[in-house]
Amino acid sequence: MDSLDWKEKGVDAEINQVLQHEHLGNGSILLFHNDAKYTPQALETILKGLKQKGFEVVPISELIHKQNFTMNHEGRQIPTT
């Protein structure tokens, strides 16, 4: 999921983009950019919001399946077996 932080629409817009995204779900990989203007201010609220929604934040290495999966057009991993 793209946080759209690169559009620099502000802290609240970035928070809402992530926490209200229609595809936010288990296994979602969130994209943020290193030089985004508002991400440093938005990140704490985003992380708290994700935890309040019952999500656990983990390293990407725990999300990427390496065997017996394919990826669909939304970037979701689908079992092949």
DRENTORKOL-3810 file (N, C-alpha, C; in nm, 4 decimals):
REM DRENTORKOL-3810
@n.u->0.0829; n.v->-0.1166; n.w->0.0000; ca.u->0.0000; ca.v->0.0000; ca.w->0.0000; c.u->0.0878; c.v->0.1235; c.w->0.0000
@n.u->0.0639; n.v->0.2106; n.w->-0.0902; ca.u->0.1398; ca.v->0.3348; ca.w->-0.0989; c.u->0.0802; c.v->0.4363; c.w->-0.0015
@n.u->0.1623; n.v->0.4885; n.w->0.0870; ca.u->0.1168; ca.v->0.5895; ca.w->0.1826; c.u->0.0914; c.v->0.7241; c.w->0.1145
@n.u->0.1366; n.v->0.7363; n.w->-0.0078; ca.u->0.1281; ca.v->0.8606; ca.w->-0.0850; c.u->0.1978; c.v->0.9759; c.w->-0.0145
@n.u->0.2955; n.v->0.9424; n.w->0.0700; ca.u->0.3696; ca.v->1.0455; ca.w->0.1419; c.u->0.4439; c.v->1.1388; c.w->0.0477
@n.u->0.4772; n.v->1.0905; n.w->-0.0695; ca.u->0.5502; ca.v->1.1700; ca.w->-0.1688; c.u->0.4657; c.v->1.2842; c.w->-0.2254
@n.u->0.3340; n.v->1.2783; n.w->-0.2068; ca.u->0.2476; ca.v->1.3864; ca.w->-0.2554; c.u->0.2482; c.v->1.5076; c.w->-0.1624
@n.u->0.3020; n.v->1.4896; n.w->-0.0424; ca.u->0.3164; ca.v->1.5973; ca.w->0.0557; c.u->0.1862; c.v->1.6744; c.w->0.0805
@n.u->0.0792; n.v->1.5986; n.w->0.1095; ca.u->-0.0515; ca.v->1.6598; ca.w->0.1360; c.u->-0.0713; c.v->1.6944; c.w->0.2830
@n.u->0.0232; n.v->1.6566; n.w->0.3677; ca.u->0.0145; ca.v->1.6893; ca.w->0.5100; c.u->0.0069; c.v->1.5663; c.w->0.5979
@n.u->0.0269; n.v->1.5888; n.w->0.7268; ca.u->0.0288; ca.v->1.4800; ca.w->0.8247; c.u->-0.1046; c.v->1.4062; c.w->0.8282
@n.u->-0.2144; n.v->1.4788; n.w->0.8428; ca.u->-0.3452; ca.v->1.4140; ca.w->0.8534; c.u->-0.3808; c.v->1.3348; c.w->0.7283
@n.u->-0.3486; n.v->1.3873; n.w->0.6121; ca.u->-0.3771; ca.v->1.3163; ca.w->0.4869; c.u->-0.2991; c.v->1.1853; c.w->0.4804
@n.u->-0.1749; n.v->1.1883; n.w->0.5252; ca.u->-0.0932; ca.v->1.0666; ca.w->0.5228; c.u->-0.1464; c.v->0.9629; c.w->0.6218
@n.u->-0.1837; n.v->1.0077; n.w->0.7399; ca.u->-0.2403; ca.v->0.9167; ca.w->0.8407; c.u->-0.3679; c.v->0.8527; c.w->0.7863
@n.u->-0.4576; n.v->0.9336; n.w->0.7314; ca.u->-0.5837; ca.v->0.8808; ca.w->0.6776; c.u->-0.5614; c.v->0.7881; c.w->0.5592
@n.u->-0.4660; n.v->0.8195; n.w->0.4738; ca.u->-0.4365; ca.v->0.7351; ca.w->0.3580; c.u->-0.4018; c.v->0.5934; c.w->0.4024
@n.u->-0.3261; n.v->0.5819; n.w->0.5094; ca.u->-0.2848; ca.v->0.4496; ca.w->0.5568; c.u->-0.3958; c.v->0.3833; c.w->0.6383
@n.u->-0.4449; n.v->0.4510; n.w->0.7397; ca.u->-0.5377; ca.v->0.3872; ca.w->0.8334; c.u->-0.6769; c.v->0.3632; c.w->0.7756
@n.u->-0.7145; n.v->0.4383; n.w->0.6724; ca.u->-0.8471; ca.v->0.4214; ca.w->0.6118; c.u->-0.8408; c.v->0.3550; c.w->0.4734
@n.u->-0.7263; n.v->0.3048; n.w->0.4355; ca.u->-0.7092; ca.v->0.2458; ca.w->0.3020; c.u->-0.7986; c.v->0.1236; c.w->0.2864
@n.u->-0.8666; n.v->0.1138; n.w->0.1740; ca.u->-0.9615; ca.v->0.0043; ca.w->0.1509; c.u->-0.8957; c.v->-0.1325; c.w->0.1455
@n.u->-0.7661; n.v->-0.1384; n.w->0.1180; ca.u->-0.6973; ca.v->-0.2669; ca.w->0.1086; c.u->-0.6113; c.v->-0.2979; c.w->0.2299
@n.u->-0.6211; n.v->-0.2182; n.w->0.3357; ca.u->-0.5454; ca.v->-0.2461; ca.w->0.4569; c.u->-0.5941; c.v->-0.3775; c.w->0.5165
@n.u->-0.5024; n.v->-0.4699; n.w->0.5362; ca.u->-0.5398; ca.v->-0.6000; ca.w->0.5900; c.u->-0.4180; c.v->-0.6771; c.w->0.6337
@n.u->-0.4411; n.v->-0.7968; n.w->0.6835; ca.u->-0.3306; ca.v->-0.8821; ca.w->0.7257; c.u->-0.2352; c.v->-0.9038; c.w->0.6089
@n.u->-0.1080; n.v->-0.8831; n.w->0.6346; ca.u->-0.0069; ca.v->-0.9021; ca.w->0.5312; c.u->0.0194; c.v->-0.7795; c.w->0.4461
@n.u->-0.0494; n.v->-0.6691; n.w->0.4736; ca.u->-0.0252; ca.v->-0.5470; ca.w->0.3962; c.u->0.1183; c.v->-0.4998; c.w->0.4166
@n.u->0.1787; n.v->-0.4572; n.w->0.3088; ca.u->0.3126; ca.v->-0.3987; ca.w->0.3130; c.u->0.2955; c.v->-0.2508; c.w->0.2827
@n.u->0.3354; n.v->-0.1669; n.w->0.3766; ca.u->0.3175; ca.v->-0.0226; ca.w->0.3632; c.u->0.4427; c.v->0.0398; c.w->0.3049
@n.u->0.4231; n.v->0.1287; n.w->0.2081; ca.u->0.5345; ca.v->0.1962; ca.w->0.1418; c.u->0.5456; c.v->0.3393; c.w->0.1913
@n.u->0.6614; n.v->0.3711; n.w->0.2471; ca.u->0.6957; ca.v->0.5074; ca.w->0.2874; c.u->0.8291; c.v->0.5411; c.w->0.2223
@n.u->0.8543; n.v->0.6679; n.w->0.2016; ca.u->0.9783; ca.v->0.7125; ca.w->0.1371; c.u->1.0685; c.v->0.7819; c.w->0.2381
@n.u->1.1996; n.v->0.7611; n.w->0.2238; ca.u->1.2971; ca.v->0.8148; ca.w->0.3186; c.u->1.2934; c.v->0.9659; c.w->0.3297
@n.u->1.2664; n.v->1.0343; n.w->0.2221; ca.u->1.2738; ca.v->1.1802; ca.w->0.2232; c.u->1.1363; c.v->1.2481; c.w->0.2260
@n.u->1.0331; n.v->1.1751; n.w->0.2657; ca.u->0.8988; ca.v->1.2326; ca.w->0.2686; c.u->0.8888; c.v->1.3379; c.w->0.3782
@n.u->0.8280; n.v->1.4476; n.w->0.3455; ca.u->0.8237; ca.v->1.5641; ca.w->0.4337; c.u->0.7463; c.v->1.5389; c.w->0.5638
@n.u->0.6317; n.v->1.4735; n.w->0.5566; ca.u->0.5440; ca.v->1.4614; ca.w->0.6730; c.u->0.5494; c.v->1.3258; c.w->0.7442
@n.u->0.6157; n.v->1.2275; n.w->0.6870; ca.u->0.6193; ca.v->1.0939; ca.w->0.7466; c.u->0.6753; c.v->1.0928; c.w->0.8883
@n.u->0.7816; n.v->1.1652; n.w->0.9180; ca.u->0.8316; ca.v->1.1621; ca.w->1.0567; c.u->0.7258; c.v->1.2056; c.w->1.1588
@n.u->0.6426; n.v->1.3020; n.w->1.1237; ca.u->0.5385; ca.v->1.3474; ca.w->1.2156; c.u->0.4191; c.v->1.2519; c.w->1.2188
@n.u->0.3937; n.v->1.1822; n.w->1.1100; ca.u->0.2754; ca.v->1.0959; ca.w->1.0989; c.u->0.2985; c.v->0.9545; c.w->1.1505
@n.u->0.4213; n.v->0.9100; n.w->1.1510; ca.u->0.4504; ca.v->0.7682; ca.w->1.1737; c.u->0.4043; c.v->0.7170; c.w->1.3096
@n.u->0.4250; n.v->0.7921; n.w->1.4162; ca.u->0.3836; ca.v->0.7444; ca.w->1.5488; c.u->0.2325; c.v->0.7223; c.w->1.5539
@n.u->0.1559; n.v->0.8141; n.w->1.4985; ca.u->0.0099; ca.v->0.8004; ca.w->1.4965; c.u->-0.0321; c.v->0.6830; c.w->1.4093
@n.u->0.0341; n.v->0.6646; n.w->1.2972; ca.u->0.0029; ca.v->0.5518; ca.w->1.2088; c.u->0.0295; c.v->0.4199; c.w->1.2804
@n.u->0.1437; n.v->0.4074; n.w->1.3448; ca.u->0.1772; ca.v->0.2831; ca.w->1.4151; c.u->0.0782; c.v->0.2551; c.w->1.5280
@n.u->0.0428; n.v->0.3562; n.w->1.6050; ca.u->-0.0569; ca.v->0.3389; ca.w->1.7116; c.u->-0.1915; c.v->0.2984; c.w->1.6530
@n.u->-0.2307; n.v->0.3625; n.w->1.5437; ca.u->-0.3572; ca.v->0.3306; ca.w->1.4790; c.u->-0.3622; c.v->0.1876; c.w->1.4272
@n.u->-0.2525; n.v->0.1425; n.w->1.3706; ca.u->-0.2462; ca.v->0.0040; ca.w->1.3221; c.u->-0.2603; c.v->-0.0945; c.w->1.4378
@n.u->-0.1921; n.v->-0.0662; n.w->1.5482; ca.u->-0.2013; ca.v->-0.1539; ca.w->1.6655; c.u->-0.3415; c.v->-0.1532; c.w->1.7226
@n.u->-0.4082; n.v->-0.0365; n.w->1.7252; ca.u->-0.5464; ca.v->-0.0282; ca.w->1.7741; c.u->-0.6423; c.v->-0.1082; c.w->1.6868
@n.u->-0.6099; n.v->-0.1210; n.w->1.5592; ca.u->-0.6924; ca.v->-0.1997; ca.w->1.4675; c.u->-0.6600; c.v->-0.3487; c.w->1.4764
@n.u->-0.5635; n.v->-0.3844; n.w->1.5619; ca.u->-0.5301; ca.v->-0.5251; ca.w->1.5836; c.u->-0.4161; c.v->-0.5769; c.w->1.4977
@n.u->-0.3484; n.v->-0.4885; n.w->1.4263; ca.u->-0.2370; ca.v->-0.5306; ca.w->1.3426; c.u->-0.1075; c.v->-0.5330; c.w->1.4220
@n.u->-0.0173; n.v->-0.6184; n.w->1.3803; ca.u->0.1160; ca.v->-0.6275; ca.w->1.4379; c.u->0.2150; c.v->-0.5799; c.w->1.3319
@n.u->0.3063; n.v->-0.4942; n.w->1.3698; ca.u->0.4071; ca.v->-0.4441; ca.w->1.2775; c.u->0.5280; c.v->-0.5369; c.w->1.2856
@n.u->0.5664; n.v->-0.5925; n.w->1.1699; ca.u->0.6783; ca.v->-0.6871; ca.w->1.1636; c.u->0.7699; c.v->-0.6500; c.w->1.0474
@n.u->0.8930; n.v->-0.6994; n.w->1.0502; ca.u->0.9828; ca.v->-0.6757; ca.w->0.9365; c.u->0.9270; c.v->-0.7418; c.w->0.8098
@n.u->0.9574; n.v->-0.6846; n.w->0.6977; ca.u->0.9075; ca.v->-0.7374; ca.w->0.5704; c.u->0.9529; c.v->-0.8818; c.w->0.5472
@n.u->1.0680; n.v->-0.9175; n.w->0.6026; ca.u->1.1181; ca.v->-1.0538; ca.w->0.5851; c.u->1.0229; c.v->-1.1583; c.w->0.6431
@n.u->0.9379; n.v->-1.1184; n.w->0.7372; ca.u->0.8399; ca.v->-1.2113; ca.w->0.7941; c.u->0.7132; c.v->-1.2214; c.w->0.7088
@n.u->0.6980; n.v->-1.1348; n.w->0.6116; ca.u->0.5769; ca.v->-1.1327; ca.w->0.5299; c.u->0.5932; c.v->-1.1987; c.w->0.3937
@n.u->0.7136; n.v->-1.2003; n.w->0.3419; ca.u->0.7365; ca.v->-1.2506; ca.w->0.2071; c.u->0.7529; c.v->-1.4024; c.w->0.2099
@n.u->0.6608; n.v->-1.4714; n.w->0.1452; ca.u->0.6721; ca.v->-1.6170; ca.w->0.1325; c.u->0.7654; c.v->-1.6474; c.w->0.0162
@n.u->0.8526; n.v->-1.7416; n.w->0.0366; ca.u->0.9529; ca.v->-1.7714; ca.w->-0.0652; c.u->0.9183; c.v->-1.8929; c.w->-0.1506
@n.u->0.8293; n.v->-1.9788; n.w->-0.1034; ca.u->0.7968; ca.v->-2.1006; ca.w->-0.1785; c.u->0.6453; c.v->-2.1222; c.w->-0.1814
@n.u->0.5985; n.v->-2.1807; n.w->-0.2908; ca.u->0.4589; ca.v->-2.2219; ca.w->-0.3075; c.u->0.3589; c.v->-2.1076; c.w->-0.3020
@n.u->0.3989; n.v->-1.9890; n.w->-0.3500; ca.u->0.3105; ca.v->-1.8741; ca.w->-0.3557; c.u->0.3310; c.v->-1.8004; c.w->-0.4864
@n.u->0.2259; n.v->-1.7350; n.w->-0.5318; ca.u->0.2338; ca.v->-1.6435; ca.w->-0.6447; c.u->0.1742; c.v->-1.5101; c.w->-0.5982
@n.u->0.1925; n.v->-1.4052; n.w->-0.6738; ca.u->0.1414; ca.v->-1.2747; ca.w->-0.6340; c.u->0.0359; c.v->-1.2283; c.w->-0.7337
@n.u->-0.0773; n.v->-1.1761; n.w->-0.6832; ca.u->-0.1821; ca.v->-1.1276; ca.w->-0.7733; c.u->-0.1591; c.v->-0.9814; c.w->-0.8099
@n.u->-0.2523; n.v->-0.9230; n.w->-0.8852; ca.u->-0.2365; ca.v->-0.7865; ca.w->-0.9348; c.u->-0.2373; c.v->-0.6806; c.w->-0.8250
@n.u->-0.2863; n.v->-0.7158; n.w->-0.7049; ca.u->-0.2856; ca.v->-0.6226; ca.w->-0.5917; c.u->-0.1602; c.v->-0.6388; c.w->-0.5053
@n.u->-0.0732; n.v->-0.7303; n.w->-0.5429; ca.u->0.0473; ca.v->-0.7545; ca.w->-0.4627; c.u->0.0240; c.v->-0.8526; c.w->-0.3494
@n.u->-0.0907; n.v->-0.9215; n.w->-0.3496; ca.u->-0.1191; ca.v->-1.0202; ca.w->-0.2447; c.u->-0.0613; c.v->-1.1544; c.w->-0.2837
@n.u->-0.0075; n.v->-1.2234; n.w->-0.1847; ca.u->0.0512; ca.v->-1.3551; ca.w->-0.2074; c.u->-0.0582; c.v->-1.4615; c.w->-0.1988
@n.u->-0.0632; n.v->-1.5485; n.w->-0.2989; ca.u->-0.1658; ca.v->-1.6523; ca.w->-0.3088; c.u->-0.0969; c.v->-1.7882; c.w->-0.3070
@n.u->-0.1402; n.v->-1.8800; n.w->-0.2191; ca.u->-0.0787; ca.v->-2.0142; ca.w->-0.2179; c.u->-0.0979; c.v->-2.0853; c.w->-0.3511
@n.u->0.0040; n.v->-2.1544; n.w->-0.3983; ca.u->-0.0058; ca.v->-2.2292; ca.w->-0.5234; c.u->-0.0339; c.v->-2.3759; c.w->-0.5014
@n.u->-0.0359; n.v->-2.4188; n.w->-0.3767; ca.u->-0.0623; ca.v->-2.5609; ca.w->-0.3485; c.u->-0.1980; c.v->-2.5824; c.w->-0.2900
END
